Amino acid sequence: MLLTSIKYLLFATLFTSFDCKLINNVLYKQISHRFDGILLTISELVGRIEALETREGEKKSGICGPCGNHNTDVGTSVKGYGLKEEFVILMRAFVAEKENLRNSVELMEHNMETKMSVCIETVTELKQKISQLENEKADNKRVSTVEKTLNSVQSSANHLRSRTELIESRITEIQDSSSKIESRLGDVETNVSTVMETMKRKVSFTAQFRIESSSSMQLTKNRIIPFNHVFYNDGDGFDVTSGVFTVPISGVYMFIFFVESFQPNESNTCLGAFVKLYVDGIYAKMSAIADPNYQQHIQAGNSYINYFTKGQRVLIQTAEKCQTSYVGDFRTTFSGLLLY
């Protein structure tokens, strides 16, 4: 399209230049034709002046003969005027023709200047348009270069996009793996927290019944065995003064108790020692019986596992079956442990 426009403008420029030249040629032809007419007129005037001068010379020299006829012809040719008057008429005609020629030349010059000015303006405009189109062509070349650059950038962008998608896919895989790892870490953290909480909830104790004066003590029925020596009391649940364990933290506990008995009387018909485990004053259906023969030491024990809530009271107490029980020291113990 641009090349077509440039070709068209070039053709218009050439046509305008040709048109200007054609106008000049026409004007020059008209002027030449006018000059030819003026020269012809001048030639005729010069011929007539030479004829008049010849006749005037003949007249002065007094040549006779055919003078009368000749004078008659001359008179006829000048229509009754004299030679001087005819010469004046010819000079006036020459001056008039000269003035007409000058006016024609001035008019021609004016028309020629106007036409040339229009032609020059037209040519200038066409040159400007050609320059503009050439600039547009250069711009089109730059646009083409920019388009090639953009295509290259687009190709790079597509390649980068594919690389980005691959990286995003890898990142998604890593995130999935991270989520799984985080989930496992969460489980581990939960387990660790549970262990830590369990470690914080460590509760255990061991207490022993001791007698300083003798090896056994006669205790009446329904009496709490006074475990007066404490080996270990983590959590401070066992009260050495009362012999009662108060649950400090809810959970599953295991309690173990032993009782030793000694039979000093051969005639004693009741059991040596009969003890029971109570929870909040209620018999837990868990007991131990040590029934020795005369002058004999016997130890008996039992264990109990159950869920206990905070604040419950656990103790070992003599049974109501016998009025008295012979409870030996050192081997009569009470232990408890929080399992979980």
C-alpha positions as CSV (number, residue, x, y, z in Angstrom):
1,M,0.0,0.0,0.0
2,L,2.8,2.4,0.9
3,L,4.8,1.6,-2.2
4,T,1.6,2.2,-4.4
5,S,1.1,5.6,-2.7
6,I,4.7,6.6,-3.4
7,K,4.4,5.5,-7.0
8,Y,1.2,7.5,-7.4
9,L,2.8,10.6,-5.9
10,L,5.8,10.3,-8.1
11,F,3.5,10.0,-11.1
12,A,1.6,13.1,-9.9
13,T,4.9,15.0,-9.5
14,L,6.0,14.1,-13.0
15,F,2.6,15.0,-14.4
16,T,2.6,18.3,-12.6
17,S,6.1,19.1,-13.9
18,F,5.0,18.1,-17.4
19,D,1.9,20.2,-17.1
20,C,3.9,23.2,-16.0
21,K,6.3,22.7,-19.0
22,L,3.3,22.3,-21.3
23,I,1.8,25.6,-20.1
24,N,5.1,27.3,-20.7
25,N,5.4,25.8,-24.2
26,V,1.9,27.0,-25.0
27,L,2.6,30.5,-23.8
28,Y,5.9,30.5,-25.7
29,K,4.1,29.5,-28.9
30,Q,1.6,32.2,-28.4
31,I,4.3,34.8,-27.9
32,S,6.2,33.5,-30.9
33,H,3.1,33.6,-33.0
34,R,2.5,37.2,-31.8
35,F,6.1,38.1,-32.5
36,D,5.8,36.7,-36.0
37,G,2.7,38.8,-36.6
38,I,4.4,41.9,-35.3
39,L,7.5,41.2,-37.5
40,L,5.3,40.8,-40.5
41,T,3.5,44.0,-39.8
42,I,6.9,45.8,-39.2
43,S,8.2,44.3,-42.5
44,E,5.1,45.7,-44.3
45,L,5.6,49.1,-42.7
46,V,9.3,49.2,-43.6
47,G,8.4,48.2,-47.2
48,R,5.9,51.0,-47.4
49,I,8.3,53.5,-45.8
50,E,11.0,52.5,-48.4
51,A,8.5,52.9,-51.2
52,L,7.5,56.3,-49.9
53,E,11.1,57.4,-49.6
54,T,11.8,56.2,-53.2
55,R,8.9,58.2,-54.5
56,E,9.8,61.2,-52.5
57,G,13.3,61.1,-54.0
58,E,12.0,60.7,-57.5
59,K,9.7,63.7,-57.0
60,K,12.5,65.9,-55.8
61,S,14.8,64.9,-58.7
62,G,12.1,66.1,-61.1
63,I,11.8,62.8,-63.0
64,C,8.8,63.2,-65.4
65,G,7.1,60.8,-67.6
66,P,5.1,58.4,-65.8
67,C,5.2,60.6,-62.7
68,G,1.7,61.6,-63.0
69,N,0.4,58.1,-63.2
70,H,2.8,57.1,-60.5
71,N,1.7,59.9,-58.3
72,T,-1.8,58.9,-59.0
73,D,-0.9,55.3,-57.8
74,V,0.8,56.7,-54.7
75,G,-2.0,59.0,-54.0
76,T,-4.4,56.1,-54.3
77,S,-2.3,53.9,-52.1
78,V,-2.2,56.4,-49.3
79,K,-5.9,57.3,-49.8
80,G,-5.3,61.0,-50.6
81,Y,-2.8,61.5,-47.8
82,G,0.6,62.9,-48.3
83,L,3.8,61.0,-47.8
84,K,4.4,62.6,-44.4
85,E,0.9,61.8,-43.2
86,E,1.2,58.2,-44.4
87,F,4.5,57.8,-42.6
88,V,3.0,59.2,-39.4
89,I,0.1,56.7,-39.8
90,L,2.6,53.9,-40.3
91,M,4.6,55.0,-37.2
92,R,1.5,55.1,-35.1
93,A,0.5,51.7,-36.2
94,F,4.0,50.5,-35.4
95,V,3.8,52.1,-31.9
96,A,0.4,50.6,-31.3
97,E,1.6,47.2,-32.3
98,K,4.6,47.6,-30.1
99,E,2.4,48.5,-27.2
100,N,0.1,45.5,-27.8
101,L,3.2,43.4,-27.9
102,R,4.5,44.8,-24.6
103,N,1.0,44.3,-23.0
104,S,0.9,40.7,-24.3
105,V,4.4,40.0,-22.9
106,E,3.5,41.5,-19.5
107,L,0.3,39.4,-19.4
108,M,2.2,36.4,-20.5
109,E,4.8,37.0,-17.7
110,H,2.0,37.5,-15.1
111,N,0.2,34.3,-16.2
112,M,3.5,32.5,-16.4
113,E,4.5,33.6,-12.9
114,T,1.0,32.5,-11.5
115,K,1.2,29.2,-13.3
116,M,4.7,28.6,-12.2
117,S,3.9,29.5,-8.6
118,V,1.0,27.0,-8.6
119,C,3.2,24.4,-10.1
120,I,5.9,25.0,-7.6
121,E,3.4,24.8,-4.7
122,T,2.0,21.6,-6.1
123,V,5.5,20.1,-6.5
124,T,6.4,21.2,-3.0
125,E,3.3,19.6,-1.6
126,L,3.9,16.4,-3.5
127,K,7.5,16.3,-2.3
128,Q,6.3,16.8,1.3
129,K,3.8,13.9,0.9
130,I,6.6,11.7,-0.6
131,S,8.8,12.6,2.4
132,Q,5.9,11.8,4.7
133,L,5.3,8.5,3.0
134,E,9.0,7.7,3.2
135,N,9.0,8.5,6.9
136,E,5.9,6.2,7.3
137,K,7.8,3.5,5.4
138,A,10.7,3.9,7.8
139,D,8.2,3.8,10.7
140,N,6.8,0.6,9.2
141,K,10.3,-0.9,9.1
142,R,10.7,0.0,12.8
143,V,7.2,-1.5,13.5
144,S,8.3,-4.6,11.7
145,T,11.4,-4.7,13.8
146,V,9.4,-4.2,17.0
147,E,7.0,-6.9,15.9
148,K,9.9,-9.3,15.4
149,T,11.2,-8.3,18.9
150,L,7.7,-8.8,20.4
151,N,7.5,-12.2,18.7
152,S,10.8,-13.2,20.2
153,V,9.7,-11.9,23.6
154,Q,6.4,-13.8,23.3
155,S,8.4,-17.0,22.5
156,S,10.6,-16.4,25.5
157,A,7.5,-15.7,27.6
158,N,5.9,-19.0,26.5
159,H,9.1,-20.8,27.3
160,L,9.2,-19.1,30.7
161,R,5.5,-19.9,31.2
162,S,6.1,-23.6,30.6
163,R,9.1,-23.5,33.0
164,T,6.9,-21.7,35.5
165,E,4.2,-24.3,35.2
166,L,6.8,-27.1,35.7
167,I,8.1,-25.3,38.8
168,E,4.6,-24.8,40.1
169,S,4.0,-28.5,39.6
170,R,7.1,-29.2,41.6
171,I,6.1,-26.7,44.2
172,T,2.7,-28.4,44.5
173,E,4.4,-31.8,44.9
174,I,6.6,-30.3,47.6
175,Q,3.6,-28.7,49.3
176,D,1.8,-32.1,49.3
177,S,4.9,-33.7,50.7
178,S,5.2,-30.9,53.2
179,S,1.6,-31.3,54.2
180,K,2.1,-35.0,54.8
181,I,5.3,-34.2,56.7
182,E,3.4,-31.5,58.7
183,S,0.7,-34.0,59.4
184,R,3.1,-36.6,60.7
185,L,5.0,-33.9,62.6
186,G,1.6,-32.9,64.1
187,D,1.0,-36.5,65.2
188,V,4.5,-36.6,66.6
189,E,4.0,-33.3,68.3
190,T,0.7,-34.6,69.7
191,N,2.4,-37.7,71.0
192,V,5.2,-35.7,72.4
193,S,2.7,-33.4,74.0
194,T,0.9,-36.3,75.4
195,V,4.2,-37.7,76.7
196,M,5.1,-34.4,78.1
197,E,1.8,-34.0,79.7
198,T,2.0,-37.5,81.1
199,M,5.5,-36.6,82.4
200,K,4.0,-33.5,84.0
201,R,1.3,-35.7,85.4
202,K,3.6,-38.1,87.1
203,V,1.9,-39.4,90.3
204,S,3.2,-42.2,92.4
205,F,3.9,-43.1,96.0
206,T,5.0,-45.9,98.3
207,A,4.3,-46.0,102.1
208,Q,5.2,-48.4,104.9
209,F,3.7,-49.3,108.3
210,R,6.4,-49.2,111.0
211,I,6.4,-49.9,114.7
212,E,9.4,-48.9,116.8
213,S,8.6,-50.9,120.0
214,S,7.6,-54.3,118.7
215,S,7.3,-56.3,115.5
216,S,3.4,-56.1,115.3
217,M,0.4,-54.0,116.5
218,Q,-3.0,-55.1,117.4
219,L,-5.5,-52.9,115.5
220,T,-9.3,-52.8,116.1
221,K,-11.8,-53.4,113.3
222,N,-12.6,-50.6,110.7
223,R,-9.4,-48.8,111.4
224,I,-7.2,-47.1,108.7
225,I,-3.8,-48.6,108.7
226,P,-1.4,-45.8,109.5
227,F,1.3,-46.1,106.9
228,N,3.6,-43.7,108.8
229,H,6.8,-44.0,106.6
230,V,6.8,-42.7,103.1
231,F,9.4,-43.8,100.6
232,Y,8.3,-41.8,97.6
233,N,5.4,-39.4,97.1
234,D,5.5,-37.8,93.6
235,G,2.5,-35.5,93.2
236,D,2.0,-35.2,96.9
237,G,-1.2,-37.3,96.8
238,F,-0.4,-39.4,99.9
239,D,-1.0,-38.0,103.4
240,V,1.3,-39.6,105.8
241,T,-0.7,-38.3,108.8
242,S,-4.0,-39.9,107.8
243,G,-2.7,-42.7,105.7
244,V,-5.1,-41.7,102.9
245,F,-4.2,-41.1,99.2
246,T,-6.2,-38.3,97.5
247,V,-6.2,-38.4,93.7
248,P,-4.4,-35.2,92.4
249,I,-5.0,-35.8,88.7
250,S,-7.8,-37.7,87.0
251,G,-6.6,-40.8,85.2
252,V,-6.1,-44.6,85.4
253,Y,-4.3,-45.7,88.6
254,M,-2.9,-48.9,89.9
255,F,-2.8,-49.6,93.6
256,I,-0.9,-52.4,95.3
257,F,-1.1,-53.2,99.0
258,F,0.5,-55.9,101.3
259,V,-0.2,-56.9,104.9
260,E,1.8,-59.0,107.3
261,S,0.3,-60.8,110.3
262,F,1.7,-62.6,113.4
263,Q,-0.2,-64.9,115.6
264,P,1.0,-64.6,119.2
265,N,-1.9,-66.6,120.8
266,E,-2.4,-70.2,120.2
267,S,-6.0,-70.0,121.2
268,N,-7.0,-67.1,118.9
269,T,-9.7,-68.3,116.6
270,C,-10.1,-65.1,114.4
271,L,-8.1,-64.3,111.4
272,G,-4.6,-62.9,111.8
273,A,-5.2,-59.8,109.6
274,F,-8.0,-59.0,107.2
275,V,-7.7,-55.7,105.3
276,K,-9.8,-54.0,102.5
277,L,-9.4,-51.2,99.9
278,Y,-11.9,-48.4,100.1
279,V,-12.6,-45.6,97.6
280,D,-14.5,-42.6,99.0
281,G,-15.6,-44.8,102.0
282,I,-17.0,-47.6,99.8
283,Y,-15.5,-51.0,99.7
284,A,-13.9,-51.7,96.3
285,K,-14.3,-55.5,96.6
286,M,-10.6,-55.8,96.8
287,S,-9.0,-57.3,100.0
288,A,-6.0,-59.3,101.4
289,I,-6.1,-61.9,104.3
290,A,-3.0,-63.0,106.2
291,D,-3.9,-65.8,108.6
292,P,-0.8,-67.4,110.2
293,N,-0.6,-70.2,112.7
294,Y,0.7,-69.8,116.2
295,Q,4.0,-68.0,116.3
296,Q,4.1,-67.7,112.5
297,H,4.5,-64.7,110.2
298,I,2.4,-64.5,106.9
299,Q,2.2,-61.8,104.2
300,A,-0.8,-61.3,101.8
301,G,-1.5,-58.7,99.2
302,N,-3.6,-57.6,96.2
303,S,-3.7,-55.0,93.4
304,Y,-6.4,-52.8,91.9
305,I,-6.6,-50.8,88.6
306,N,-9.3,-48.4,87.7
307,Y,-10.1,-44.9,86.5
308,F,-10.2,-42.3,89.3
309,T,-11.2,-38.7,89.2
310,K,-9.4,-35.9,90.9
311,G,-10.3,-35.6,94.6
312,Q,-11.2,-39.2,95.2
313,R,-9.9,-40.8,98.5
314,V,-8.2,-44.2,98.5
315,L,-7.2,-46.1,101.7
316,I,-6.6,-49.5,103.3
317,Q,-8.7,-50.4,106.3
318,T,-9.1,-53.4,108.7
319,A,-12.2,-55.5,108.1
320,E,-15.1,-55.6,110.5
321,K,-15.1,-59.4,110.8
322,C,-12.6,-59.6,113.7
323,Q,-12.5,-57.4,116.6
324,T,-8.8,-57.1,116.4
325,S,-6.1,-57.8,113.8
326,Y,-2.4,-58.3,114.4
327,V,-0.6,-56.2,111.7
328,G,3.1,-56.6,111.4
329,D,5.5,-53.8,110.5
330,F,7.9,-53.4,107.6
331,R,6.1,-55.8,105.3
332,T,2.8,-54.0,105.4
333,T,2.9,-51.5,102.5
334,F,0.7,-49.3,100.3
335,S,1.7,-48.1,96.8
336,G,0.0,-46.3,94.0
337,L,0.9,-45.2,90.4
338,L,-0.8,-43.1,87.7
339,L,-0.7,-45.1,84.5
340,Y,-2.1,-42.6,82.0
